[in-house]
Amino acid sequence: MENIQAQDPRLHINEEPRDDLRDLVVGFGGMFGFMFVVFAVAVIVKFINS
């Protein structure tokens, strides 16, 4: 019989401690900023072409 050493999955040995709410806010803010820049460039291009 094999020697199997099962570990408690609740230990989260390989998981890095991170702040999920901060990651969410930074990701949302970054995506919002990128989309705002895309929107602003589209508006400027539309006014230049018209």
PDBQT receptor file of N, H, CA, C and O in Angstrom, charges set to zero:
ATOM      1  N   MET A   1       0.838  -1.184   0.000  1.00  0.00    +0.000 N 
ATOM      2  CA  MET A   1       0.000   0.000   0.000  1.00  0.00    +0.000 C 
ATOM      3  C   MET A   1       0.888   1.255   0.000  1.00  0.00    +0.000 C 
ATOM      4  O   MET A   1       1.921   1.296   0.668  1.00  0.00    +0.000 OA
ATOM      5  N   GLU A   2       0.468   2.273  -0.757  1.00  0.00    +0.000 N 
ATOM      6  H   GLU A   2      -0.371   2.240  -1.300  1.00  0.00    +0.000 HD
ATOM      7  CA  GLU A   2       1.262   3.490  -0.888  1.00  0.00    +0.000 C 
ATOM      8  C   GLU A   2       1.140   4.353   0.369  1.00  0.00    +0.000 C 
ATOM      9  O   GLU A   2       0.142   4.310   1.089  1.00  0.00    +0.000 OA
ATOM     10  N   ASN A   3       2.179   5.124   0.597  1.00  0.00    +0.000 N 
ATOM     11  H   ASN A   3       2.989   5.158   0.012  1.00  0.00    +0.000 HD
ATOM     12  CA  ASN A   3       2.176   6.046   1.724  1.00  0.00    +0.000 C 
ATOM     13  C   ASN A   3       1.649   7.395   1.233  1.00  0.00    +0.000 C 
ATOM     14  O   ASN A   3       2.403   8.190   0.671  1.00  0.00    +0.000 OA
ATOM     15  N   ILE A   4       0.360   7.653   1.443  1.00  0.00    +0.000 N 
ATOM     16  H   ILE A   4      -0.253   7.008   1.899  1.00  0.00    +0.000 HD
ATOM     17  CA  ILE A   4      -0.278   8.884   0.976  1.00  0.00    +0.000 C 
ATOM     18  C   ILE A   4      -0.453   9.816   2.163  1.00  0.00    +0.000 C 
ATOM     19  O   ILE A   4      -1.010   9.436   3.193  1.00  0.00    +0.000 OA
ATOM     20  N   GLN A   5       0.035  11.047   2.002  1.00  0.00    +0.000 N 
ATOM     21  H   GLN A   5       0.488  11.355   1.165  1.00  0.00    +0.000 HD
ATOM     22  CA  GLN A   5      -0.113  12.033   3.073  1.00  0.00    +0.000 C 
ATOM     23  C   GLN A   5      -1.094  13.101   2.612  1.00  0.00    +0.000 C 
ATOM     24  O   GLN A   5      -0.734  14.014   1.867  1.00  0.00    +0.000 OA
ATOM     25  N   ALA A   6      -2.321  12.977   3.059  1.00  0.00    +0.000 N 
ATOM     26  H   ALA A   6      -2.613  12.236   3.664  1.00  0.00    +0.000 HD
ATOM     27  CA  ALA A   6      -3.345  13.954   2.701  1.00  0.00    +0.000 C 
ATOM     28  C   ALA A   6      -3.244  15.154   3.637  1.00  0.00    +0.000 C 
ATOM     29  O   ALA A   6      -3.073  15.000   4.846  1.00  0.00    +0.000 OA
ATOM     30  N   GLN A   7      -3.353  16.346   3.063  1.00  0.00    +0.000 N 
ATOM     31  H   GLN A   7      -3.493  16.470   2.081  1.00  0.00    +0.000 HD
ATOM     32  CA  GLN A   7      -3.305  17.557   3.876  1.00  0.00    +0.000 C 
ATOM     33  C   GLN A   7      -4.669  18.231   3.855  1.00  0.00    +0.000 C 
ATOM     34  O   GLN A   7      -5.450  18.078   2.915  1.00  0.00    +0.000 OA
ATOM     35  N   ASP A   8      -4.925  18.969   4.901  1.00  0.00    +0.000 N 
ATOM     36  H   ASP A   8      -4.291  19.094   5.664  1.00  0.00    +0.000 HD
ATOM     37  CA  ASP A   8      -6.198  19.671   5.019  1.00  0.00    +0.000 C 
ATOM     38  C   ASP A   8      -6.268  20.767   3.960  1.00  0.00    +0.000 C 
ATOM     39  O   ASP A   8      -5.420  21.659   3.964  1.00  0.00    +0.000 OA
ATOM     40  N   PRO A   9      -7.246  20.738   3.051  1.00  0.00    +0.000 N 
ATOM     41  CA  PRO A   9      -7.316  21.772   1.998  1.00  0.00    +0.000 C 
ATOM     42  C   PRO A   9      -7.622  23.155   2.553  1.00  0.00    +0.000 C 
ATOM     43  O   PRO A   9      -7.461  24.149   1.844  1.00  0.00    +0.000 OA
ATOM     44  N   ARG A  10      -8.059  23.239   3.797  1.00  0.00    +0.000 N 
ATOM     45  H   ARG A  10      -8.191  22.432   4.373  1.00  0.00    +0.000 HD
ATOM     46  CA  ARG A  10      -8.353  24.548   4.385  1.00  0.00    +0.000 C 
ATOM     47  C   ARG A  10      -7.093  25.311   4.763  1.00  0.00    +0.000 C 
ATOM     48  O   ARG A  10      -7.177  26.480   5.140  1.00  0.00    +0.000 OA
ATOM     49  N   LEU A  11      -5.916  24.675   4.670  1.00  0.00    +0.000 N 
ATOM     50  H   LEU A  11      -5.848  23.726   4.363  1.00  0.00    +0.000 HD
ATOM     51  CA  LEU A  11      -4.676  25.350   5.028  1.00  0.00    +0.000 C 
ATOM     52  C   LEU A  11      -4.272  26.399   3.995  1.00  0.00    +0.000 C 
ATOM     53  O   LEU A  11      -3.631  27.394   4.335  1.00  0.00    +0.000 OA
ATOM     54  N   HIS A  12      -4.645  26.178   2.742  1.00  0.00    +0.000 N 
ATOM     55  H   HIS A  12      -5.166  25.371   2.466  1.00  0.00    +0.000 HD
ATOM     56  CA  HIS A  12      -4.347  27.123   1.651  1.00  0.00    +0.000 C 
ATOM     57  C   HIS A  12      -2.856  27.445   1.615  1.00  0.00    +0.000 C 
ATOM     58  O   HIS A  12      -2.471  28.614   1.654  1.00  0.00    +0.000 OA
ATOM     59  N   ILE A  13      -2.036  26.438   1.544  1.00  0.00    +0.000 N 
ATOM     60  H   ILE A  13      -2.349  25.489   1.512  1.00  0.00    +0.000 HD
ATOM     61  CA  ILE A  13      -0.586  26.621   1.597  1.00  0.00    +0.000 C 
ATOM     62  C   ILE A  13      -0.093  27.415   0.390  1.00  0.00    +0.000 C 
ATOM     63  O   ILE A  13       0.779  28.272   0.536  1.00  0.00    +0.000 OA
ATOM     64  N   ASN A  14      -0.629  27.150  -0.790  1.00  0.00    +0.000 N 
ATOM     65  H   ASN A  14      -1.337  26.454  -0.909  1.00  0.00    +0.000 HD
ATOM     66  CA  ASN A  14      -0.134  27.785  -2.018  1.00  0.00    +0.000 C 
ATOM     67  C   ASN A  14      -0.839  29.096  -2.332  1.00  0.00    +0.000 C 
ATOM     68  O   ASN A  14      -0.530  29.734  -3.339  1.00  0.00    +0.000 OA
ATOM     69  N   GLU A  15      -1.762  29.502  -1.506  1.00  0.00    +0.000 N 
ATOM     70  H   GLU A  15      -2.013  28.984  -0.688  1.00  0.00    +0.000 HD
ATOM     71  CA  GLU A  15      -2.524  30.704  -1.798  1.00  0.00    +0.000 C 
ATOM     72  C   GLU A  15      -1.834  31.919  -1.194  1.00  0.00    +0.000 C 
ATOM     73  O   GLU A  15      -1.464  31.912  -0.020  1.00  0.00    +0.000 OA
ATOM     74  N   GLU A  16      -1.661  32.965  -2.003  1.00  0.00    +0.000 N 
ATOM     75  H   GLU A  16      -1.962  32.971  -2.957  1.00  0.00    +0.000 HD
ATOM     76  CA  GLU A  16      -1.034  34.182  -1.510  1.00  0.00    +0.000 C 
ATOM     77  C   GLU A  16      -2.079  35.037  -0.804  1.00  0.00    +0.000 C 
ATOM     78  O   GLU A  16      -3.218  35.122  -1.263  1.00  0.00    +0.000 OA
ATOM     79  N   PRO A  17      -1.712  35.662   0.294  1.00  0.00    +0.000 N 
ATOM     80  CA  PRO A  17      -2.682  36.533   0.971  1.00  0.00    +0.000 C 
ATOM     81  C   PRO A  17      -2.890  37.812   0.161  1.00  0.00    +0.000 C 
ATOM     82  O   PRO A  17      -1.956  38.593  -0.013  1.00  0.00    +0.000 OA
ATOM     83  N   ARG A  18      -4.062  38.021  -0.315  1.00  0.00    +0.000 N 
ATOM     84  H   ARG A  18      -4.822  37.386  -0.173  1.00  0.00    +0.000 HD
ATOM     85  CA  ARG A  18      -4.373  39.210  -1.111  1.00  0.00    +0.000 C 
ATOM     86  C   ARG A  18      -5.685  39.815  -0.632  1.00  0.00    +0.000 C 
ATOM     87  O   ARG A  18      -6.522  39.144  -0.029  1.00  0.00    +0.000 OA
ATOM     88  N   ASP A  19      -5.838  41.092  -0.916  1.00  0.00    +0.000 N 
ATOM     89  H   ASP A  19      -5.158  41.638  -1.406  1.00  0.00    +0.000 HD
ATOM     90  CA  ASP A  19      -7.065  41.806  -0.577  1.00  0.00    +0.000 C 
ATOM     91  C   ASP A  19      -7.981  41.768  -1.798  1.00  0.00    +0.000 C 
ATOM     92  O   ASP A  19      -7.763  42.492  -2.769  1.00  0.00    +0.000 OA
ATOM     93  N   ASP A  20      -8.996  40.927  -1.742  1.00  0.00    +0.000 N 
ATOM     94  H   ASP A  20      -9.173  40.338  -0.954  1.00  0.00    +0.000 HD
ATOM     95  CA  ASP A  20      -9.863  40.739  -2.909  1.00  0.00    +0.000 C 
ATOM     96  C   ASP A  20     -10.652  41.995  -3.242  1.00  0.00    +0.000 C 
ATOM     97  O   ASP A  20     -10.842  42.305  -4.418  1.00  0.00    +0.000 OA
ATOM     98  N   LEU A  21     -11.115  42.723  -2.237  1.00  0.00    +0.000 N 
ATOM     99  H   LEU A  21     -10.961  42.472  -1.282  1.00  0.00    +0.000 HD
ATOM    100  CA  LEU A  21     -11.885  43.938  -2.511  1.00  0.00    +0.000 C 
ATOM    101  C   LEU A  21     -11.019  44.980  -3.201  1.00  0.00    +0.000 C 
ATOM    102  O   LEU A  21     -11.470  45.641  -4.137  1.00  0.00    +0.000 OA
ATOM    103  N   ARG A  22      -9.758  45.134  -2.741  1.00  0.00    +0.000 N 
ATOM    104  H   ARG A  22      -9.392  44.598  -1.981  1.00  0.00    +0.000 HD
ATOM    105  CA  ARG A  22      -8.860  46.086  -3.397  1.00  0.00    +0.000 C 
ATOM    106  C   ARG A  22      -8.596  45.666  -4.839  1.00  0.00    +0.000 C 
ATOM    107  O   ARG A  22      -8.580  46.509  -5.735  1.00  0.00    +0.000 OA
ATOM    108  N   ASP A  23      -8.388  44.372  -5.071  1.00  0.00    +0.000 N 
ATOM    109  H   ASP A  23      -8.400  43.686  -4.343  1.00  0.00    +0.000 HD
ATOM    110  CA  ASP A  23      -8.178  43.886  -6.433  1.00  0.00    +0.000 C 
ATOM    111  C   ASP A  23      -9.387  44.190  -7.314  1.00  0.00    +0.000 C 
ATOM    112  O   ASP A  23      -9.235  44.575  -8.473  1.00  0.00    +0.000 OA
ATOM    113  N   LEU A  24     -10.587  44.015  -6.759  1.00  0.00    +0.000 N 
ATOM    114  H   LEU A  24     -10.710  43.703  -5.818  1.00  0.00    +0.000 HD
ATOM    115  CA  LEU A  24     -11.811  44.299  -7.509  1.00  0.00    +0.000 C 
ATOM    116  C   LEU A  24     -11.908  45.779  -7.862  1.00  0.00    +0.000 C 
ATOM    117  O   LEU A  24     -12.211  46.138  -9.000  1.00  0.00    +0.000 OA
ATOM    118  N   VAL A  25     -11.644  46.640  -6.866  1.00  0.00    +0.000 N 
ATOM    119  H   VAL A  25     -11.397  46.348  -5.942  1.00  0.00    +0.000 HD
ATOM    120  CA  VAL A  25     -11.752  48.082  -7.090  1.00  0.00    +0.000 C 
ATOM    121  C   VAL A  25     -10.706  48.561  -8.101  1.00  0.00    +0.000 C 
ATOM    122  O   VAL A  25     -11.012  49.365  -8.982  1.00  0.00    +0.000 OA
ATOM    123  N   VAL A  26      -9.470  48.064  -7.973  1.00  0.00    +0.000 N 
ATOM    124  H   VAL A  26      -9.221  47.410  -7.258  1.00  0.00    +0.000 HD
ATOM    125  CA  VAL A  26      -8.408  48.462  -8.908  1.00  0.00    +0.000 C 
ATOM    126  C   VAL A  26      -8.728  47.965 -10.317  1.00  0.00    +0.000 C 
ATOM    127  O   VAL A  26      -8.533  48.694 -11.289  1.00  0.00    +0.000 OA
ATOM    128  N   GLY A  27      -9.216  46.738 -10.433  1.00  0.00    +0.000 N 
ATOM    129  H   GLY A  27      -9.375  46.146  -9.643  1.00  0.00    +0.000 HD
ATOM    130  CA  GLY A  27      -9.570  46.204 -11.747  1.00  0.00    +0.000 C 
ATOM    131  C   GLY A  27     -10.720  46.963 -12.387  1.00  0.00    +0.000 C 
ATOM    132  O   GLY A  27     -10.683  47.283 -13.575  1.00  0.00    +0.000 OA
ATOM    133  N   PHE A  28     -11.749  47.249 -11.583  1.00  0.00    +0.000 N 
ATOM    134  H   PHE A  28     -11.779  46.989 -10.618  1.00  0.00    +0.000 HD
ATOM    135  CA  PHE A  28     -12.896  47.995 -12.112  1.00  0.00    +0.000 C 
ATOM    136  C   PHE A  28     -12.467  49.405 -12.516  1.00  0.00    +0.000 C 
ATOM    137  O   PHE A  28     -12.860  49.900 -13.572  1.00  0.00    +0.000 OA
ATOM    138  N   GLY A  29     -11.661  50.046 -11.671  1.00  0.00    +0.000 N 
ATOM    139  H   GLY A  29     -11.342  49.644 -10.813  1.00  0.00    +0.000 HD
ATOM    140  CA  GLY A  29     -11.198  51.397 -11.981  1.00  0.00    +0.000 C 
ATOM    141  C   GLY A  29     -10.318  51.434 -13.218  1.00  0.00    +0.000 C 
ATOM    142  O   GLY A  29     -10.423  52.346 -14.039  1.00  0.00    +0.000 OA
ATOM    143  N   GLY A  30      -9.453  50.444 -13.348  1.00  0.00    +0.000 N 
ATOM    144  H   GLY A  30      -9.368  49.703 -12.681  1.00  0.00    +0.000 HD
ATOM    145  CA  GLY A  30      -8.595  50.387 -14.526  1.00  0.00    +0.000 C 
ATOM    146  C   GLY A  30      -9.393  50.177 -15.802  1.00  0.00    +0.000 C 
ATOM    147  O   GLY A  30      -9.137  50.824 -16.818  1.00  0.00    +0.000 OA
ATOM    148  N   MET A  31     -10.351  49.278 -15.747  1.00  0.00    +0.000 N 
ATOM    149  H   MET A  31     -10.558  48.753 -14.922  1.00  0.00    +0.000 HD
ATOM    150  CA  MET A  31     -11.174  49.027 -16.935  1.00  0.00    +0.000 C 
ATOM    151  C   MET A  31     -12.039  50.240 -17.259  1.00  0.00    +0.000 C 
ATOM    152  O   MET A  31     -12.217  50.585 -18.427  1.00  0.00    +0.000 OA
ATOM    153  N   PHE A  32     -12.580  50.892 -16.217  1.00  0.00    +0.000 N 
ATOM    154  H   PHE A  32     -12.435  50.612 -15.268  1.00  0.00    +0.000 HD
ATOM    155  CA  PHE A  32     -13.371  52.101 -16.443  1.00  0.00    +0.000 C 
ATOM    156  C   PHE A  32     -12.511  53.185 -17.090  1.00  0.00    +0.000 C 
ATOM    157  O   PHE A  32     -12.949  53.853 -18.027  1.00  0.00    +0.000 OA
ATOM    158  N   GLY A  33     -11.287  53.356 -16.588  1.00  0.00    +0.000 N 
ATOM    159  H   GLY A  33     -10.932  52.813 -15.827  1.00  0.00    +0.000 HD
ATOM    160  CA  GLY A  33     -10.392  54.365 -17.161  1.00  0.00    +0.000 C 
ATOM    161  C   GLY A  33     -10.053  54.073 -18.610  1.00  0.00    +0.000 C 
ATOM    162  O   GLY A  33     -10.043  54.974 -19.448  1.00  0.00    +0.000 OA
ATOM    163  N   PHE A  34      -9.774  52.801 -18.905  1.00  0.00    +0.000 N 
ATOM    164  H   PHE A  34      -9.782  52.069 -18.224  1.00  0.00    +0.000 HD
ATOM    165  CA  PHE A  34      -9.466  52.423 -20.287  1.00  0.00    +0.000 C 
ATOM    166  C   PHE A  34     -10.659  52.677 -21.206  1.00  0.00    +0.000 C 
ATOM    167  O   PHE A  34     -10.494  53.215 -22.301  1.00  0.00    +0.000 OA
ATOM    168  N   MET A  35     -11.851  52.295 -20.770  1.00  0.00    +0.000 N 
ATOM    169  H   MET A  35     -11.985  51.858 -19.880  1.00  0.00    +0.000 HD
ATOM    170  CA  MET A  35     -13.045  52.510 -21.591  1.00  0.00    +0.000 C 
ATOM    171  C   MET A  35     -13.365  54.001 -21.734  1.00  0.00    +0.000 C 
ATOM    172  O   MET A  35     -13.873  54.431 -22.770  1.00  0.00    +0.000 OA
ATOM    173  N   PHE A  36     -13.069  54.786 -20.697  1.00  0.00    +0.000 N 
ATOM    174  H   PHE A  36     -12.657  54.437 -19.856  1.00  0.00    +0.000 HD
ATOM    175  CA  PHE A  36     -13.290  56.224 -20.799  1.00  0.00    +0.000 C 
ATOM    176  C   PHE A  36     -12.367  56.843 -21.843  1.00  0.00    +0.000 C 
ATOM    177  O   PHE A  36     -12.784  57.716 -22.605  1.00  0.00    +0.000 OA
ATOM    178  N   VAL A  37     -11.118  56.394 -21.880  1.00  0.00    +0.000 N 
ATOM    179  H   VAL A  37     -10.779  55.685 -21.261  1.00  0.00    +0.000 HD
ATOM    180  CA  VAL A  37     -10.167  56.893 -22.884  1.00  0.00    +0.000 C 
ATOM    181  C   VAL A  37     -10.633  56.500 -24.284  1.00  0.00    +0.000 C 
ATOM    182  O   VAL A  37     -10.591  57.320 -25.202  1.00  0.00    +0.000 OA
ATOM    183  N   VAL A  38     -11.079  55.251 -24.457  1.00  0.00    +0.000 N 
ATOM    184  H   VAL A  38     -11.113  54.585 -23.712  1.00  0.00    +0.000 HD
ATOM    185  CA  VAL A  38     -11.589  54.804 -25.756  1.00  0.00    +0.000 C 
ATOM    186  C   VAL A  38     -12.793  55.647 -26.169  1.00  0.00    +0.000 C 
ATOM    187  O   VAL A  38     -12.897  56.054 -27.326  1.00  0.00    +0.000 OA
ATOM    188  N   PHE A  39     -13.709  55.914 -25.220  1.00  0.00    +0.000 N 
ATOM    189  H   PHE A  39     -13.624  55.583 -24.280  1.00  0.00    +0.000 HD
ATOM    190  CA  PHE A  39     -14.888  56.733 -25.508  1.00  0.00    +0.000 C 
ATOM    191  C   PHE A  39     -14.481  58.153 -25.906  1.00  0.00    +0.000 C 
ATOM    192  O   PHE A  39     -15.010  58.707 -26.870  1.00  0.00    +0.000 OA
ATOM    193  N   ALA A  40     -13.535  58.743 -25.156  1.00  0.00    +0.000 N 
ATOM    194  H   ALA A  40     -13.106  58.294 -24.372  1.00  0.00    +0.000 HD
ATOM    195  CA  ALA A  40     -13.119  60.114 -25.448  1.00  0.00    +0.000 C 
ATOM    196  C   ALA A  40     -12.471  60.211 -26.824  1.00  0.00    +0.000 C 
ATOM    197  O   ALA A  40     -12.731  61.152 -27.574  1.00  0.00    +0.000 OA
ATOM    198  N   VAL A  41     -11.632  59.242 -27.153  1.00  0.00    +0.000 N 
ATOM    199  H   VAL A  41     -11.421  58.477 -26.545  1.00  0.00    +0.000 HD
ATOM    200  CA  VAL A  41     -10.999  59.242 -28.482  1.00  0.00    +0.000 C 
ATOM    201  C   VAL A  41     -12.053  59.083 -29.571  1.00  0.00    +0.000 C 
ATOM    202  O   VAL A  41     -11.963  59.741 -30.607  1.00  0.00    +0.000 OA
ATOM    203  N   ALA A  42     -13.048  58.227 -29.361  1.00  0.00    +0.000 N 
ATOM    204  H   ALA A  42     -13.121  57.693 -28.519  1.00  0.00    +0.000 HD
ATOM    205  CA  ALA A  42     -14.116  58.037 -30.357  1.00  0.00    +0.000 C 
ATOM    206  C   ALA A  42     -14.907  59.325 -30.550  1.00  0.00    +0.000 C 
ATOM    207  O   ALA A  42     -15.255  59.673 -31.678  1.00  0.00    +0.000 OA
ATOM    208  N   VAL A  43     -15.193  60.037 -29.462  1.00  0.00    +0.000 N 
ATOM    209  H   VAL A  43     -14.910  59.755 -28.545  1.00  0.00    +0.000 HD
ATOM    210  CA  VAL A  43     -15.934  61.294 -29.560  1.00  0.00    +0.000 C 
ATOM    211  C   VAL A  43     -15.112  62.336 -30.314  1.00  0.00    +0.000 C 
ATOM    212  O   VAL A  43     -15.643  63.053 -31.163  1.00  0.00    +0.000 OA
ATOM    213  N   ILE A  44     -13.827  62.421 -30.008  1.00  0.00    +0.000 N 
ATOM    214  H   ILE A  44     -13.396  61.839 -29.318  1.00  0.00    +0.000 HD
ATOM    215  CA  ILE A  44     -12.966  63.399 -30.685  1.00  0.00    +0.000 C 
ATOM    216  C   ILE A  44     -12.870  63.072 -32.186  1.00  0.00    +0.000 C 
ATOM    217  O   ILE A  44     -12.941  63.974 -33.021  1.00  0.00    +0.000 OA
ATOM    218  N   VAL A  45     -12.711  61.815 -32.520  1.00  0.00    +0.000 N 
ATOM    219  H   VAL A  45     -12.653  61.082 -31.842  1.00  0.00    +0.000 HD
ATOM    220  CA  VAL A  45     -12.640  61.410 -33.933  1.00  0.00    +0.000 C 
ATOM    221  C   VAL A  45     -13.960  61.734 -34.637  1.00  0.00    +0.000 C 
ATOM    222  O   VAL A  45     -13.955  62.190 -35.780  1.00  0.00    +0.000 OA
ATOM    223  N   LYS A  46     -15.089  61.502 -33.962  1.00  0.00    +0.000 N 
ATOM    224  H   LYS A  46     -15.093  61.131 -33.033  1.00  0.00    +0.000 HD
ATOM    225  CA  LYS A  46     -16.391  61.799 -34.571  1.00  0.00    +0.000 C 
ATOM    226  C   LYS A  46     -16.548  63.298 -34.851  1.00  0.00    +0.000 C 
ATOM    227  O   LYS A  46     -17.050  63.688 -35.906  1.00  0.00    +0.000 OA
ATOM    228  N   PHE A  47     -16.117  64.132 -33.905  1.00  0.00    +0.000 N 
ATOM    229  H   PHE A  47     -15.709  63.815 -33.049  1.00  0.00    +0.000 HD
ATOM    230  CA  PHE A  47     -16.252  65.575 -34.132  1.00  0.00    +0.000 C 
ATOM    231  C   PHE A  47     -15.280  66.071 -35.195  1.00  0.00    +0.000 C 
ATOM    232  O   PHE A  47     -15.599  67.015 -35.919  1.00  0.00    +0.000 OA
ATOM    233  N   ILE A  48     -14.113  65.467 -35.308  1.00  0.00    +0.000 N 
ATOM    234  H   ILE A  48     -13.854  64.700 -34.721  1.00  0.00    +0.000 HD
ATOM    235  CA  ILE A  48     -13.154  65.863 -36.349  1.00  0.00    +0.000 C 
ATOM    236  C   ILE A  48     -13.697  65.495 -37.720  1.00  0.00    +0.000 C 
ATOM    237  O   ILE A  48     -13.554  66.267 -38.668  1.00  0.00    +0.000 OA
ATOM    238  N   ASN A  49     -14.325  64.314 -37.841  1.00  0.00    +0.000 N 
ATOM    239  H   ASN A  49     -14.441  63.686 -37.070  1.00  0.00    +0.000 HD
ATOM    240  CA  ASN A  49     -14.840  63.857 -39.135  1.00  0.00    +0.000 C 
ATOM    241  C   ASN A  49     -16.125  64.539 -39.549  1.00  0.00    +0.000 C 
ATOM    242  O   ASN A  49     -16.479  64.506 -40.728  1.00  0.00    +0.000 OA
ATOM    243  N   SER A  50     -16.834  65.158 -38.619  1.00  0.00    +0.000 N 
ATOM    244  H   SER A  50     -16.546  65.185 -37.661  1.00  0.00    +0.000 HD
ATOM    245  CA  SER A  50     -18.126  65.767 -39.004  1.00  0.00    +0.000 C 
ATOM    246  C   SER A  50     -18.002  67.257 -39.322  1.00  0.00    +0.000 C 
ATOM    247  O   SER A  50     -18.996  67.901 -39.659  1.00  0.00    +0.000 OA
TER     248      SER A  50
